[in-house]
Amino acid sequence: MPSIADRLAALRRQRFVGRQAELNLFQDHINGPEFPVAVWHIVGPGGIGKTTLLLQLAQVARTAGLSTCLIDGRNIPATPAGFLEALRQQFAGAADPLQFLRSHDERIVLFIDTFEQLRPLDGWLREQFLPECPATMLTVVAGRQPPTLPWRTDTGWQALLHQVNLRNFSPAESAHYLTQNSLPDGRIKAIQAMTHGFPLALSLVVAQHQLEP
């Protein structure tokens, strides 16, 4: 019997709009015999849809048969111990998360949302944690700031880091989103002009419309 989580995932997948280039590239990256990069870094302001994309990528990974793990930077201490404890909980209480990852036969994707809350861990992740992880793990980070300079100047990480800069929806994507949520055709152009395709603004317009009698 489907769970509520299953229904939520199906609805999110059904109502997801845009980001097709990002989805296609991610699919390409996980379909190959090995991950071409070690880290995806999704960048954009609050309200641009980073979390929505992250959840969709996680669904794509699971559909492809990969294991997934999700950590939200808002919910854990920004310390190595706090991060490892969050992993330990995700891995059914594994005493050593790194050893669990190294002994894990299947490929796995680690998703880290709200990464700006974990900035104190930036150096530790880059210099200690991630280098110890197996090449069968892909890490997908979403945050408001781009990768720090050491990520972008290290000759190794330059080749193993892929940065995704999220933009506002195109007019076609905005129209699709509004039509999908039953906004009248006569209002769409005005809403597009008002919101400039900013996803959070569009979702607030839809929420207000749903409250109207």
mmCIF file of the C-alpha atoms, coordinates in Angstrom:
data_MODEL
# 
_entry.id   MODEL 
# 
loop_
_atom_site.group_PDB 
_atom_site.id 
_atom_site.type_symbol 
_atom_site.label_atom_id 
_atom_site.label_alt_id 
_atom_site.label_comp_id 
_atom_site.label_asym_id 
_atom_site.label_entity_id 
_atom_site.label_seq_id 
_atom_site.pdbx_PDB_ins_code 
_atom_site.Cartn_x 
_atom_site.Cartn_y 
_atom_site.Cartn_z 
_atom_site.occupancy 
_atom_site.B_iso_or_equiv 
_atom_site.pdbx_formal_charge 
_atom_site.auth_seq_id 
_atom_site.auth_comp_id 
_atom_site.auth_asym_id 
_atom_site.auth_atom_id 
_atom_site.pdbx_PDB_model_num 
ATOM 1   C CA . MET A 1 1   ? 0.000   0.000  0.000   1.00 0.00 ? 1   MET A CA 1 
ATOM 2   C CA . PRO A 1 2   ? 1.446   3.420  -0.949  1.00 0.00 ? 2   PRO A CA 1 
ATOM 3   C CA . SER A 1 3   ? 2.483   5.639  1.948   1.00 0.00 ? 3   SER A CA 1 
ATOM 4   C CA . ILE A 1 4   ? 1.858   9.369  2.265   1.00 0.00 ? 4   ILE A CA 1 
ATOM 5   C CA . ALA A 1 5   ? 5.555   9.831  1.441   1.00 0.00 ? 5   ALA A CA 1 
ATOM 6   C CA . ASP A 1 6   ? 4.956   7.971  -1.824  1.00 0.00 ? 6   ASP A CA 1 
ATOM 7   C CA . ARG A 1 7   ? 2.024   10.239 -2.644  1.00 0.00 ? 7   ARG A CA 1 
ATOM 8   C CA . LEU A 1 8   ? 4.038   13.354 -1.808  1.00 0.00 ? 8   LEU A CA 1 
ATOM 9   C CA . ALA A 1 9   ? 6.883   12.206 -4.053  1.00 0.00 ? 9   ALA A CA 1 
ATOM 10  C CA . ALA A 1 10  ? 4.469   11.474 -6.902  1.00 0.00 ? 10  ALA A CA 1 
ATOM 11  C CA . LEU A 1 11  ? 2.806   14.887 -6.603  1.00 0.00 ? 11  LEU A CA 1 
ATOM 12  C CA . ARG A 1 12  ? 6.142   16.708 -6.459  1.00 0.00 ? 12  ARG A CA 1 
ATOM 13  C CA . ARG A 1 13  ? 7.305   14.834 -9.527  1.00 0.00 ? 13  ARG A CA 1 
ATOM 14  C CA . GLN A 1 14  ? 4.053   15.530 -11.371 1.00 0.00 ? 14  GLN A CA 1 
ATOM 15  C CA . ARG A 1 15  ? 4.056   19.250 -10.556 1.00 0.00 ? 15  ARG A CA 1 
ATOM 16  C CA . PHE A 1 16  ? 7.754   19.893 -11.003 1.00 0.00 ? 16  PHE A CA 1 
ATOM 17  C CA . VAL A 1 17  ? 8.394   22.604 -13.600 1.00 0.00 ? 17  VAL A CA 1 
ATOM 18  C CA . GLY A 1 18  ? 11.531  23.621 -15.478 1.00 0.00 ? 18  GLY A CA 1 
ATOM 19  C CA . ARG A 1 19  ? 15.187  22.792 -14.730 1.00 0.00 ? 19  ARG A CA 1 
ATOM 20  C CA . GLN A 1 20  ? 15.206  20.324 -17.609 1.00 0.00 ? 20  GLN A CA 1 
ATOM 21  C CA . ALA A 1 21  ? 18.843  21.005 -18.504 1.00 0.00 ? 21  ALA A CA 1 
ATOM 22  C CA . GLU A 1 22  ? 19.908  20.309 -14.905 1.00 0.00 ? 22  GLU A CA 1 
ATOM 23  C CA . LEU A 1 23  ? 17.806  17.137 -14.740 1.00 0.00 ? 23  LEU A CA 1 
ATOM 24  C CA . ASN A 1 24  ? 19.177  15.861 -18.043 1.00 0.00 ? 24  ASN A CA 1 
ATOM 25  C CA . LEU A 1 25  ? 22.791  16.484 -17.026 1.00 0.00 ? 25  LEU A CA 1 
ATOM 26  C CA . PHE A 1 26  ? 22.276  14.831 -13.643 1.00 0.00 ? 26  PHE A CA 1 
ATOM 27  C CA . GLN A 1 27  ? 20.723  11.827 -15.358 1.00 0.00 ? 27  GLN A CA 1 
ATOM 28  C CA . ASP A 1 28  ? 23.752  11.624 -17.648 1.00 0.00 ? 28  ASP A CA 1 
ATOM 29  C CA . HIS A 1 29  ? 26.107  11.834 -14.674 1.00 0.00 ? 29  HIS A CA 1 
ATOM 30  C CA . ILE A 1 30  ? 24.468  8.982  -12.771 1.00 0.00 ? 30  ILE A CA 1 
ATOM 31  C CA . ASN A 1 31  ? 23.881  6.756  -15.805 1.00 0.00 ? 31  ASN A CA 1 
ATOM 32  C CA . GLY A 1 32  ? 27.554  6.245  -16.596 1.00 0.00 ? 32  GLY A CA 1 
ATOM 33  C CA . PRO A 1 33  ? 29.744  3.495  -15.137 1.00 0.00 ? 33  PRO A CA 1 
ATOM 34  C CA . GLU A 1 34  ? 31.276  6.048  -12.744 1.00 0.00 ? 34  GLU A CA 1 
ATOM 35  C CA . PHE A 1 35  ? 30.455  9.562  -11.606 1.00 0.00 ? 35  PHE A CA 1 
ATOM 36  C CA . PRO A 1 36  ? 32.331  12.114 -13.773 1.00 0.00 ? 36  PRO A CA 1 
ATOM 37  C CA . VAL A 1 37  ? 32.527  14.540 -10.836 1.00 0.00 ? 37  VAL A CA 1 
ATOM 38  C CA . ALA A 1 38  ? 32.488  14.164 -7.056  1.00 0.00 ? 38  ALA A CA 1 
ATOM 39  C CA . VAL A 1 39  ? 30.436  17.235 -6.121  1.00 0.00 ? 39  VAL A CA 1 
ATOM 40  C CA . TRP A 1 40  ? 27.492  19.109 -7.611  1.00 0.00 ? 40  TRP A CA 1 
ATOM 41  C CA . HIS A 1 41  ? 27.114  22.580 -6.083  1.00 0.00 ? 41  HIS A CA 1 
ATOM 42  C CA . ILE A 1 42  ? 23.706  24.168 -6.716  1.00 0.00 ? 42  ILE A CA 1 
ATOM 43  C CA . VAL A 1 43  ? 23.755  27.933 -6.146  1.00 0.00 ? 43  VAL A CA 1 
ATOM 44  C CA . GLY A 1 44  ? 20.961  30.487 -5.984  1.00 0.00 ? 44  GLY A CA 1 
ATOM 45  C CA . PRO A 1 45  ? 19.167  32.998 -3.763  1.00 0.00 ? 45  PRO A CA 1 
ATOM 46  C CA . GLY A 1 46  ? 16.463  31.999 -1.315  1.00 0.00 ? 46  GLY A CA 1 
ATOM 47  C CA . GLY A 1 47  ? 13.228  31.182 -3.093  1.00 0.00 ? 47  GLY A CA 1 
ATOM 48  C CA . ILE A 1 48  ? 14.830  30.210 -6.413  1.00 0.00 ? 48  ILE A CA 1 
ATOM 49  C CA . GLY A 1 49  ? 13.938  26.536 -5.968  1.00 0.00 ? 49  GLY A CA 1 
ATOM 50  C CA . LYS A 1 50  ? 17.126  24.888 -4.719  1.00 0.00 ? 50  LYS A CA 1 
ATOM 51  C CA . THR A 1 51  ? 15.358  22.554 -2.297  1.00 0.00 ? 51  THR A CA 1 
ATOM 52  C CA . THR A 1 52  ? 12.702  21.676 -4.865  1.00 0.00 ? 52  THR A CA 1 
ATOM 53  C CA . LEU A 1 53  ? 15.390  20.740 -7.378  1.00 0.00 ? 53  LEU A CA 1 
ATOM 54  C CA . LEU A 1 54  ? 17.341  18.816 -4.741  1.00 0.00 ? 54  LEU A CA 1 
ATOM 55  C CA . LEU A 1 55  ? 14.292  16.687 -3.901  1.00 0.00 ? 55  LEU A CA 1 
ATOM 56  C CA . GLN A 1 56  ? 13.660  16.067 -7.583  1.00 0.00 ? 56  GLN A CA 1 
ATOM 57  C CA . LEU A 1 57  ? 17.270  14.999 -8.146  1.00 0.00 ? 57  LEU A CA 1 
ATOM 58  C CA . ALA A 1 58  ? 16.975  12.638 -5.184  1.00 0.00 ? 58  ALA A CA 1 
ATOM 59  C CA . GLN A 1 59  ? 13.912  11.082 -6.776  1.00 0.00 ? 59  GLN A CA 1 
ATOM 60  C CA . VAL A 1 60  ? 15.769  10.719 -10.078 1.00 0.00 ? 60  VAL A CA 1 
ATOM 61  C CA . ALA A 1 61  ? 18.633  8.993  -8.260  1.00 0.00 ? 61  ALA A CA 1 
ATOM 62  C CA . ARG A 1 62  ? 16.318  6.583  -6.443  1.00 0.00 ? 62  ARG A CA 1 
ATOM 63  C CA . THR A 1 63  ? 14.468  5.779  -9.663  1.00 0.00 ? 63  THR A CA 1 
ATOM 64  C CA . ALA A 1 64  ? 17.843  4.906  -11.192 1.00 0.00 ? 64  ALA A CA 1 
ATOM 65  C CA . GLY A 1 65  ? 18.436  2.461  -8.345  1.00 0.00 ? 65  GLY A CA 1 
ATOM 66  C CA . LEU A 1 66  ? 20.957  4.526  -6.381  1.00 0.00 ? 66  LEU A CA 1 
ATOM 67  C CA . SER A 1 67  ? 20.950  4.865  -2.616  1.00 0.00 ? 67  SER A CA 1 
ATOM 68  C CA . THR A 1 68  ? 20.358  8.401  -1.323  1.00 0.00 ? 68  THR A CA 1 
ATOM 69  C CA . CYS A 1 69  ? 20.982  10.299 1.882   1.00 0.00 ? 69  CYS A CA 1 
ATOM 70  C CA . LEU A 1 70  ? 19.662  13.798 2.689   1.00 0.00 ? 70  LEU A CA 1 
ATOM 71  C CA . ILE A 1 71  ? 21.061  16.203 5.276   1.00 0.00 ? 71  ILE A CA 1 
ATOM 72  C CA . ASP A 1 72  ? 19.600  19.660 5.915   1.00 0.00 ? 72  ASP A CA 1 
ATOM 73  C CA . GLY A 1 73  ? 22.061  22.215 7.233   1.00 0.00 ? 73  GLY A CA 1 
ATOM 74  C CA . ARG A 1 74  ? 19.314  23.863 9.277   1.00 0.00 ? 74  ARG A CA 1 
ATOM 75  C CA . ASN A 1 75  ? 18.890  20.779 11.433  1.00 0.00 ? 75  ASN A CA 1 
ATOM 76  C CA . ILE A 1 76  ? 22.404  19.812 12.496  1.00 0.00 ? 76  ILE A CA 1 
ATOM 77  C CA . PRO A 1 77  ? 25.282  21.472 14.362  1.00 0.00 ? 77  PRO A CA 1 
ATOM 78  C CA . ALA A 1 78  ? 27.888  22.918 11.992  1.00 0.00 ? 78  ALA A CA 1 
ATOM 79  C CA . THR A 1 79  ? 30.632  20.712 13.429  1.00 0.00 ? 79  THR A CA 1 
ATOM 80  C CA . PRO A 1 80  ? 32.321  17.554 12.144  1.00 0.00 ? 80  PRO A CA 1 
ATOM 81  C CA . ALA A 1 81  ? 30.785  15.610 15.027  1.00 0.00 ? 81  ALA A CA 1 
ATOM 82  C CA . GLY A 1 82  ? 27.319  16.953 14.227  1.00 0.00 ? 82  GLY A CA 1 
ATOM 83  C CA . PHE A 1 83  ? 27.678  16.116 10.546  1.00 0.00 ? 83  PHE A CA 1 
ATOM 84  C CA . LEU A 1 84  ? 28.923  12.590 11.220  1.00 0.00 ? 84  LEU A CA 1 
ATOM 85  C CA . GLU A 1 85  ? 26.117  12.018 13.717  1.00 0.00 ? 85  GLU A CA 1 
ATOM 86  C CA . ALA A 1 86  ? 23.574  13.053 11.079  1.00 0.00 ? 86  ALA A CA 1 
ATOM 87  C CA . LEU A 1 87  ? 25.126  10.525 8.688   1.00 0.00 ? 87  LEU A CA 1 
ATOM 88  C CA . ARG A 1 88  ? 25.137  7.886  11.414  1.00 0.00 ? 88  ARG A CA 1 
ATOM 89  C CA . GLN A 1 89  ? 21.392  8.328  11.863  1.00 0.00 ? 89  GLN A CA 1 
ATOM 90  C CA . GLN A 1 90  ? 20.844  8.074  8.108   1.00 0.00 ? 90  GLN A CA 1 
ATOM 91  C CA . PHE A 1 91  ? 22.871  4.862  7.996   1.00 0.00 ? 91  PHE A CA 1 
ATOM 92  C CA . ALA A 1 92  ? 20.831  3.036  10.624  1.00 0.00 ? 92  ALA A CA 1 
ATOM 93  C CA . GLY A 1 93  ? 23.205  3.839  13.449  1.00 0.00 ? 93  GLY A CA 1 
ATOM 94  C CA . ALA A 1 94  ? 26.433  2.772  11.715  1.00 0.00 ? 94  ALA A CA 1 
ATOM 95  C CA . ALA A 1 95  ? 29.223  3.296  14.232  1.00 0.00 ? 95  ALA A CA 1 
ATOM 96  C CA . ASP A 1 96  ? 31.590  4.708  11.595  1.00 0.00 ? 96  ASP A CA 1 
ATOM 97  C CA . PRO A 1 97  ? 29.807  6.484  8.692   1.00 0.00 ? 97  PRO A CA 1 
ATOM 98  C CA . LEU A 1 98  ? 32.990  6.649  6.601   1.00 0.00 ? 98  LEU A CA 1 
ATOM 99  C CA . GLN A 1 99  ? 33.628  2.946  7.010   1.00 0.00 ? 99  GLN A CA 1 
ATOM 100 C CA . PHE A 1 100 ? 29.990  2.302  6.101   1.00 0.00 ? 100 PHE A CA 1 
ATOM 101 C CA . LEU A 1 101 ? 30.399  4.339  2.913   1.00 0.00 ? 101 LEU A CA 1 
ATOM 102 C CA . ARG A 1 102 ? 33.653  2.630  1.971   1.00 0.00 ? 102 ARG A CA 1 
ATOM 103 C CA . SER A 1 103 ? 32.117  -0.816 2.454   1.00 0.00 ? 103 SER A CA 1 
ATOM 104 C CA . HIS A 1 104 ? 28.845  0.078  0.707   1.00 0.00 ? 104 HIS A CA 1 
ATOM 105 C CA . ASP A 1 105 ? 28.678  -1.889 -2.529  1.00 0.00 ? 105 ASP A CA 1 
ATOM 106 C CA . GLU A 1 106 ? 26.093  0.310  -4.251  1.00 0.00 ? 106 GLU A CA 1 
ATOM 107 C CA . ARG A 1 107 ? 26.592  3.830  -5.534  1.00 0.00 ? 107 ARG A CA 1 
ATOM 108 C CA . ILE A 1 108 ? 25.149  6.494  -3.275  1.00 0.00 ? 108 ILE A CA 1 
ATOM 109 C CA . VAL A 1 109 ? 24.239  10.172 -3.628  1.00 0.00 ? 109 VAL A CA 1 
ATOM 110 C CA . LEU A 1 110 ? 24.589  12.416 -0.572  1.00 0.00 ? 110 LEU A CA 1 
ATOM 111 C CA . PHE A 1 111 ? 22.378  15.513 -0.724  1.00 0.00 ? 111 PHE A CA 1 
ATOM 112 C CA . ILE A 1 112 ? 23.190  18.482 1.540   1.00 0.00 ? 112 ILE A CA 1 
ATOM 113 C CA . ASP A 1 113 ? 20.574  21.244 1.606   1.00 0.00 ? 113 ASP A CA 1 
ATOM 114 C CA . THR A 1 114 ? 20.885  24.760 3.067   1.00 0.00 ? 114 THR A CA 1 
ATOM 115 C CA . PHE A 1 115 ? 24.665  24.498 2.869   1.00 0.00 ? 115 PHE A CA 1 
ATOM 116 C CA . GLU A 1 116 ? 25.121  28.125 3.895   1.00 0.00 ? 116 GLU A CA 1 
ATOM 117 C CA . GLN A 1 117 ? 24.316  26.972 7.444   1.00 0.00 ? 117 GLN A CA 1 
ATOM 118 C CA . LEU A 1 118 ? 27.280  24.588 7.293   1.00 0.00 ? 118 LEU A CA 1 
ATOM 119 C CA . ARG A 1 119 ? 29.916  27.047 6.066   1.00 0.00 ? 119 ARG A CA 1 
ATOM 120 C CA . PRO A 1 120 ? 32.136  26.360 9.118   1.00 0.00 ? 120 PRO A CA 1 
ATOM 121 C CA . LEU A 1 121 ? 32.469  22.811 7.739   1.00 0.00 ? 121 LEU A CA 1 
ATOM 122 C CA . ASP A 1 122 ? 33.584  23.916 4.284   1.00 0.00 ? 122 ASP A CA 1 
ATOM 123 C CA . GLY A 1 123 ? 37.289  23.255 4.770   1.00 0.00 ? 123 GLY A CA 1 
ATOM 124 C CA . TRP A 1 124 ? 36.757  20.035 6.709   1.00 0.00 ? 124 TRP A CA 1 
ATOM 125 C CA . LEU A 1 125 ? 34.479  18.627 4.014   1.00 0.00 ? 125 LEU A CA 1 
ATOM 126 C CA . ARG A 1 126 ? 36.877  19.593 1.224   1.00 0.00 ? 126 ARG A CA 1 
ATOM 127 C CA . GLU A 1 127 ? 40.132  18.560 2.876   1.00 0.00 ? 127 GLU A CA 1 
ATOM 128 C CA . GLN A 1 128 ? 39.177  15.677 5.164   1.00 0.00 ? 128 GLN A CA 1 
ATOM 129 C CA . PHE A 1 129 ? 35.724  14.143 4.803   1.00 0.00 ? 129 PHE A CA 1 
ATOM 130 C CA . LEU A 1 130 ? 35.161  14.005 1.045   1.00 0.00 ? 130 LEU A CA 1 
ATOM 131 C CA . PRO A 1 131 ? 38.687  12.795 0.126   1.00 0.00 ? 131 PRO A CA 1 
ATOM 132 C CA . GLU A 1 132 ? 38.103  9.839  2.470   1.00 0.00 ? 132 GLU A CA 1 
ATOM 133 C CA . CYS A 1 133 ? 34.831  8.906  0.757   1.00 0.00 ? 133 CYS A CA 1 
ATOM 134 C CA . PRO A 1 134 ? 34.693  6.304  -2.020  1.00 0.00 ? 134 PRO A CA 1 
ATOM 135 C CA . ALA A 1 135 ? 34.484  7.397  -5.656  1.00 0.00 ? 135 ALA A CA 1 
ATOM 136 C CA . THR A 1 136 ? 31.126  5.606  -5.750  1.00 0.00 ? 136 THR A CA 1 
ATOM 137 C CA . MET A 1 137 ? 29.593  8.526  -3.815  1.00 0.00 ? 137 MET A CA 1 
ATOM 138 C CA . LEU A 1 138 ? 28.341  11.723 -5.433  1.00 0.00 ? 138 LEU A CA 1 
ATOM 139 C CA . THR A 1 139 ? 27.661  14.719 -3.186  1.00 0.00 ? 139 THR A CA 1 
ATOM 140 C CA . VAL A 1 140 ? 25.044  17.283 -4.213  1.00 0.00 ? 140 VAL A CA 1 
ATOM 141 C CA . VAL A 1 141 ? 25.167  20.538 -2.258  1.00 0.00 ? 141 VAL A CA 1 
ATOM 142 C CA . ALA A 1 142 ? 22.598  23.350 -2.414  1.00 0.00 ? 142 ALA A CA 1 
ATOM 143 C CA . GLY A 1 143 ? 23.267  26.769 -0.921  1.00 0.00 ? 143 GLY A CA 1 
ATOM 144 C CA . ARG A 1 144 ? 23.018  30.513 -1.386  1.00 0.00 ? 144 ARG A CA 1 
ATOM 145 C CA . GLN A 1 145 ? 26.739  31.130 -1.858  1.00 0.00 ? 145 GLN A CA 1 
ATOM 146 C CA . PRO A 1 146 ? 28.973  29.728 -4.606  1.00 0.00 ? 146 PRO A CA 1 
ATOM 147 C CA . PRO A 1 147 ? 31.847  27.387 -3.753  1.00 0.00 ? 147 PRO A CA 1 
ATOM 148 C CA . THR A 1 148 ? 34.582  29.123 -1.801  1.00 0.00 ? 148 THR A CA 1 
ATOM 149 C CA . LEU A 1 149 ? 37.859  30.022 -3.511  1.00 0.00 ? 149 LEU A CA 1 
ATOM 150 C CA . PRO A 1 150 ? 39.784  26.899 -2.417  1.00 0.00 ? 150 PRO A CA 1 
ATOM 151 C CA . TRP A 1 151 ? 37.293  24.688 -4.269  1.00 0.00 ? 151 TRP A CA 1 
ATOM 152 C CA . ARG A 1 152 ? 37.735  26.725 -7.439  1.00 0.00 ? 152 ARG A CA 1 
ATOM 153 C CA . THR A 1 153 ? 41.519  27.093 -7.340  1.00 0.00 ? 153 THR A CA 1 
ATOM 154 C CA . ASP A 1 154 ? 42.521  23.555 -6.366  1.00 0.00 ? 154 ASP A CA 1 
ATOM 155 C CA . THR A 1 155 ? 43.527  21.771 -9.581  1.00 0.00 ? 155 THR A CA 1 
ATOM 156 C CA . GLY A 1 156 ? 41.961  18.533 -8.395  1.00 0.00 ? 156 GLY A CA 1 
ATOM 157 C CA . TRP A 1 157 ? 38.628  19.935 -7.265  1.00 0.00 ? 157 TRP A CA 1 
ATOM 158 C CA . GLN A 1 158 ? 38.400  22.077 -10.396 1.00 0.00 ? 158 GLN A CA 1 
ATOM 159 C CA . ALA A 1 159 ? 37.887  18.858 -12.353 1.00 0.00 ? 159 ALA A CA 1 
ATOM 160 C CA . LEU A 1 160 ? 35.669  17.137 -9.789  1.00 0.00 ? 160 LEU A CA 1 
ATOM 161 C CA . LEU A 1 161 ? 33.281  20.011 -8.999  1.00 0.00 ? 161 LEU A CA 1 
ATOM 162 C CA . HIS A 1 162 ? 30.267  20.960 -11.114 1.00 0.00 ? 162 HIS A CA 1 
ATOM 163 C CA . GLN A 1 163 ? 28.536  24.257 -10.279 1.00 0.00 ? 163 GLN A CA 1 
ATOM 164 C CA . VAL A 1 164 ? 24.860  24.793 -11.133 1.00 0.00 ? 164 VAL A CA 1 
ATOM 165 C CA . ASN A 1 165 ? 23.613  28.401 -11.074 1.00 0.00 ? 165 ASN A CA 1 
ATOM 166 C CA . LEU A 1 166 ? 19.822  28.487 -10.819 1.00 0.00 ? 166 LEU A CA 1 
ATOM 167 C CA . ARG A 1 167 ? 17.975  31.258 -12.657 1.00 0.00 ? 167 ARG A CA 1 
ATOM 168 C CA . ASN A 1 168 ? 14.385  32.471 -12.702 1.00 0.00 ? 168 ASN A CA 1 
ATOM 169 C CA . PHE A 1 169 ? 11.896  30.509 -14.778 1.00 0.00 ? 169 PHE A CA 1 
ATOM 170 C CA . SER A 1 170 ? 11.647  31.388 -18.452 1.00 0.00 ? 170 SER A CA 1 
ATOM 171 C CA . PRO A 1 171 ? 8.335   32.898 -19.664 1.00 0.00 ? 171 PRO A CA 1 
ATOM 172 C CA . ALA A 1 172 ? 7.335   29.471 -20.998 1.00 0.00 ? 172 ALA A CA 1 
ATOM 173 C CA . GLU A 1 173 ? 8.161   27.762 -17.691 1.00 0.00 ? 173 GLU A CA 1 
ATOM 174 C CA . SER A 1 174 ? 6.287   30.429 -15.726 1.00 0.00 ? 174 SER A CA 1 
ATOM 175 C CA . ALA A 1 175 ? 3.246   30.041 -17.968 1.00 0.00 ? 175 ALA A CA 1 
ATOM 176 C CA . HIS A 1 176 ? 3.367   26.263 -17.574 1.00 0.00 ? 176 HIS A CA 1 
ATOM 177 C CA . TYR A 1 177 ? 3.547   26.557 -13.788 1.00 0.00 ? 177 TYR A CA 1 
ATOM 178 C CA . LEU A 1 178 ? 0.642   29.009 -13.630 1.00 0.00 ? 178 LEU A CA 1 
ATOM 179 C CA . THR A 1 179 ? -1.532  27.053 -16.052 1.00 0.00 ? 179 THR A CA 1 
ATOM 180 C CA . GLN A 1 180 ? -0.812  23.837 -14.173 1.00 0.00 ? 180 GLN A CA 1 
ATOM 181 C CA . ASN A 1 181 ? -2.147  25.536 -11.046 1.00 0.00 ? 181 ASN A CA 1 
ATOM 182 C CA . SER A 1 182 ? -5.348  26.720 -12.746 1.00 0.00 ? 182 SER A CA 1 
ATOM 183 C CA . LEU A 1 183 ? -4.498  30.406 -13.137 1.00 0.00 ? 183 LEU A CA 1 
ATOM 184 C CA . PRO A 1 184 ? -6.698  31.986 -15.843 1.00 0.00 ? 184 PRO A CA 1 
ATOM 185 C CA . ASP A 1 185 ? -4.947  32.591 -19.163 1.00 0.00 ? 185 ASP A CA 1 
ATOM 186 C CA . GLY A 1 186 ? -5.922  36.246 -19.017 1.00 0.00 ? 186 GLY A CA 1 
ATOM 187 C CA . ARG A 1 187 ? -3.841  36.812 -15.876 1.00 0.00 ? 187 ARG A CA 1 
ATOM 188 C CA . ILE A 1 188 ? -0.671  34.999 -16.885 1.00 0.00 ? 188 ILE A CA 1 
ATOM 189 C CA . LYS A 1 189 ? 1.148   37.810 -18.721 1.00 0.00 ? 189 LYS A CA 1 
ATOM 190 C CA . ALA A 1 190 ? 0.525   40.269 -15.893 1.00 0.00 ? 190 ALA A CA 1 
ATOM 191 C CA . ILE A 1 191 ? 1.806   37.758 -13.331 1.00 0.00 ? 191 ILE A CA 1 
ATOM 192 C CA . GLN A 1 192 ? 4.880   37.064 -15.436 1.00 0.00 ? 192 GLN A CA 1 
ATOM 193 C CA . ALA A 1 193 ? 5.632   40.772 -15.615 1.00 0.00 ? 193 ALA A CA 1 
ATOM 194 C CA . MET A 1 194 ? 5.149   41.164 -11.862 1.00 0.00 ? 194 MET A CA 1 
ATOM 195 C CA . THR A 1 195 ? 7.197   38.133 -10.748 1.00 0.00 ? 195 THR A CA 1 
ATOM 196 C CA . HIS A 1 196 ? 9.888   38.031 -13.476 1.00 0.00 ? 196 HIS A CA 1 
ATOM 197 C CA . GLY A 1 197 ? 9.695   34.237 -13.225 1.00 0.00 ? 197 GLY A CA 1 
ATOM 198 C CA . PHE A 1 198 ? 10.965  34.114 -9.628  1.00 0.00 ? 198 PHE A CA 1 
ATOM 199 C CA . PRO A 1 199 ? 9.711   30.735 -8.338  1.00 0.00 ? 199 PRO A CA 1 
ATOM 200 C CA . LEU A 1 200 ? 8.832   31.827 -4.797  1.00 0.00 ? 200 LEU A CA 1 
ATOM 201 C CA . ALA A 1 201 ? 6.859   34.817 -6.084  1.00 0.00 ? 201 ALA A CA 1 
ATOM 202 C CA . LEU A 1 202 ? 4.990   32.558 -8.502  1.00 0.00 ? 202 LEU A CA 1 
ATOM 203 C CA . SER A 1 203 ? 4.147   30.101 -5.737  1.00 0.00 ? 203 SER A CA 1 
ATOM 204 C CA . LEU A 1 204 ? 2.810   32.918 -3.546  1.00 0.00 ? 204 LEU A CA 1 
ATOM 205 C CA . VAL A 1 205 ? 0.572   34.078 -6.397  1.00 0.00 ? 205 VAL A CA 1 
ATOM 206 C CA . VAL A 1 206 ? -0.728  30.524 -6.787  1.00 0.00 ? 206 VAL A CA 1 
ATOM 207 C CA . ALA A 1 207 ? -1.338  30.220 -3.040  1.00 0.00 ? 207 ALA A CA 1 
ATOM 208 C CA . GLN A 1 208 ? -3.295  33.482 -3.045  1.00 0.00 ? 208 GLN A CA 1 
ATOM 209 C CA . HIS A 1 209 ? -5.321  32.342 -6.056  1.00 0.00 ? 209 HIS A CA 1 
ATOM 210 C CA . GLN A 1 210 ? -6.262  29.127 -4.264  1.00 0.00 ? 210 GLN A CA 1 
ATOM 211 C CA . LEU A 1 211 ? -7.689  31.178 -1.384  1.00 0.00 ? 211 LEU A CA 1 
ATOM 212 C CA . GLU A 1 212 ? -9.948  33.157 -3.685  1.00 0.00 ? 212 GLU A CA 1 
ATOM 213 C CA . PRO A 1 213 ? -13.623 32.112 -3.720  1.00 0.00 ? 213 PRO A CA 1 
# 
